[in-house]
Amino acid sequence: MSYRRWLQSQALDRGIYGWVRNRTDGSVEALLHGDARQVDDMVRACRHGPDLARVDKLHSEPAQYDGIEDFRIEQTVPV
């Protein structure tokens, strides 16, 4: 399972809204919105990712939520 599909599934299981997308440098970017404990748990899970994933580092910062009540996979964006 790809990192993006895994993250989408994990987020939906936790009731988290937002999105995930690849970047052209090979990194993955996500916006997570929901209950603070669930988001913290999701961030911890993202440090490991799905089987066969390689996570070198994780950066977290506050972001503006777009209000869409879903978790979607978005198009790849340039760095």
C-alpha positions as a printed Julia matrix, in Angstrom:
79×3 Matrix{Float64}:
   0.0    0.0    0.0
   1.32   3.46  -0.87
   2.06   5.93   1.91
  -0.72   8.24   0.69
  -3.39   5.51   0.6
  -2.22   4.24   3.99
  -2.38   7.75   5.48
  -5.87   8.31   4.03
  -7.11   5.03   5.51
  -5.55   5.73   8.91
  -6.95   9.27   9.0
 -10.48   8.15   8.1
 -10.31   5.45  10.8
  -9.48   8.2   13.32
 -12.14  10.66  12.12
  -9.5   13.08  10.82
 -10.21  15.4    7.89
  -7.69  16.9    5.48
  -5.53  15.77   2.59
  -2.26  14.12   1.61
  -0.11  14.6   -1.51
   3.28  13.78  -2.92
   5.84  16.43  -3.75
   8.19  16.19  -6.7
  11.2   15.81  -4.37
   9.78  12.48  -3.14
   8.41  13.8    0.14
   4.81  13.52   1.3
   2.82  16.46   2.65
  -0.42  16.22   4.65
  -2.9   18.46   6.4
  -4.61  16.83   9.38
  -7.65  18.28  11.18
  -9.61  16.73  14.03
  -9.57  15.9   17.69
  -6.14  16.87  19.07
  -5.5   13.41  20.56
  -6.4   11.68  17.31
  -4.2   14.05  15.29
  -1.29  13.5   17.7
  -1.78   9.74  17.35
  -1.83  10.08  13.55
   1.41  12.1   13.59
   3.05   9.38  15.7
   1.86   6.73  13.22
   3.22   8.8   10.31
   6.72   8.56  11.8
   6.68   4.88  10.77
   4.15   4.71   7.93
   2.98   1.5    6.28
   5.05  -1.66   5.84
   7.98  -1.08   3.47
   7.83   2.72   3.91
  10.98   4.67   4.68
  10.4    7.77   6.8
  13.57   9.84   7.17
  12.04  12.77   9.05
   8.73  14.33   9.97
   8.01  18.03  10.35
   4.81  19.29  11.98
   3.43  22.81  12.17
   0.03  24.53  12.5
  -1.83  25.07   9.21
  -5.05  26.58   7.94
  -7.82  23.97   7.53
  -9.91  24.29   4.35
 -13.16  23.09   5.98
 -13.83  20.08   3.77
 -15.12  17.17   5.86
 -13.3   14.35   4.09
  -9.78  13.04   3.72
  -8.57  13.13   0.16
  -5.5   12.33  -1.89
  -4.45  15.35  -3.92
  -2.26  15.78  -7.0
   1.52  15.87  -6.74
   2.93  19.38  -6.37
   6.35  20.8   -7.29
   8.79  21.71  -4.56
